[in-house]
């Protein structure tokens, strides 16, 4: 079957599955079968399309224009529906400011389309190597999250009896989200990208507000207005391209060369990307997304919502090198990476640590894209790949641990390797994927460091070095809690459904396999992206010597535990009690103090809240980054106008 038809399938079929799931209000086997069959069908087609594109060697054949009058009409109607939905819910919950932002973004675009002022005649789809890589992320990680959600939402309302069961609505939104993602990464038409961009904004708003509590409503509207504000920036860039420059495609923007006029839409699109990727000062919407069920967090933080922003920045990277916009985007990203990693140290809520980690890593990806260098883009794409898989797995694992332990606090995960060994092992793999060598996140930071050094910015190097140190601190702290063995501990019942393991086991395996496939991924997935983006053959970022070193590290990281286990066979292990401030009472739970009294033993990590906790650091970071964003918009856009 032709690639264009399969791409249409990837965009439209998730909407059909969403409808079929929505009309099945009860959690019946039929609904689960619908999700499994529909999800795996989407995954299979996404992999097939991606493999064909990656193996083609010539992606120009996948840029095409079809008869779009019907599609354009549907998209215009869809924009009206989204605007009306936002207005209705804003009136219902008395959040009137969202109405204004929605109207400002949508009405001018509709006017341009209805009056015939939009530029016509260019390609509407572009299926290149980068799109193929994104198909793999959305089609594999996104679908696995949906399958995980199918099992998770069955039990969710047993633990949250005060929340009305609208799981059919929640699951349908997830598939709508995936359909919009496929549409966005396939589109080259700016108008089509804008439409799918707005769908993701509204879907995330509806998912965050799922429980309808006051906190959920407030957090959902915070996410809505921030993303709609970014949508206004995208709409402004779209209109400027059509009305002032006579272009209507993203590929025309990125291949037009650097000029004052072209940097206006580039800056506006970059601003929209900052809101979507939750960079400071727009990070609070992503933190607030934790009130939603765990599958929502996994979807928003890993495979879809936040990846839209960095996807757009990577697309824009070739025209940002050496420009003020590129410098400002890199500084904002580097600052976000460093500040969010510090904030992650100060919290013990597992999902909140993951949220700050997401913001931090997205900051690093943003900074890499802003440099506009080949090393920066290479690092950004590799970070996107590893982050999507690892973070999706970690959110799912934290959700299941919370169901088993009724807590997601890191301090309560002390000795998790004994209490819930299967989930602990999965979480250890996920954490290692985020910060340890030879997993891709750490190796990608090496390429990021090289790009920052080449840019000549001391500040960026400092952000990366100290941000990476902070990252090591909070991940190692969490890992230590999990692996600490408590004597006379007891194993908890692992109530994780098999349907959720269908998602978690493949993601765990993918993290390990990607370590071995790292050189292949660099040569066959990322190097072609660089060649297409910079319109020239780029030398390999990873050399042969680097590959050998990484392979040795991969081998050692798996051989050392196996060897230690082999050497310990047949030997009796000695249980040594912990040293405490007194005589250990013999159970590692209590000790005898100097007055002869038995006291409970409590060991806790140090969170340094007095130094840079949320109350001290969050708002100053927001204000500093707000000034940086305003400077970028005023100097670049205002100066050119």
Buried (B, 14 or more C-beta within 10 A) or exposed (E): EEBBEBBBBBBEBBBEBBEBBBEBEEBEEEBBEBBBEBBBBBBEBBBBBBEBBBEBEEBEEBBBEEEBEEBBEEBBEBBEEBBEBBBEBBEEBEBEEBBEBBBBBBBBBBEBBEEEEBBEEBBBBBBBBBBBBBBBBBBBBBBBBBBBBBBBBBBBBEEEEEBEBBBBBBBBBBBBBBBBBBBBBBBBBBBBBBBBBBBBBBBBBBBBBBBEEEEBBBBBBBBBBBBBBBBBBBBBBBBBBBEEBEBBBBBBBBBBEBEEBBBBBBBBBBBBBBBBBBBBBBBBBBBBBBBBBBBBBBBBBBBBBBBBBBBBBBBBBBBBBEBBBBBBBBBBBBBBBBBBBBBBBBBBBBBBBBBBBBBBBBBBBBBBBBBBBBBBBBBBBBBBBBBBBBBBBBBBBBBBBBBBBEEBBBBBBBBBBBBBEBBBBBBBBBBBBBBBBBBBBBBBBBBBBBBBBEBEBEEBBEBBEBBBEBBBBBBEBBBEBBBBEBBEBEEBEBEBBEBBBBBBBBBBEBBBEBBBBBBEBBBEBBBBBBBBBBEEEBEBBBEEEBBEBBBEBBEEBEEEEEEEEEEEEEEEEEEEEEEBEBBBBEEBBBBBEEEEEEBEBEEEBEBEBEEBBBEEBBEEBBEBBEEBBEEBBEBBBEEBE
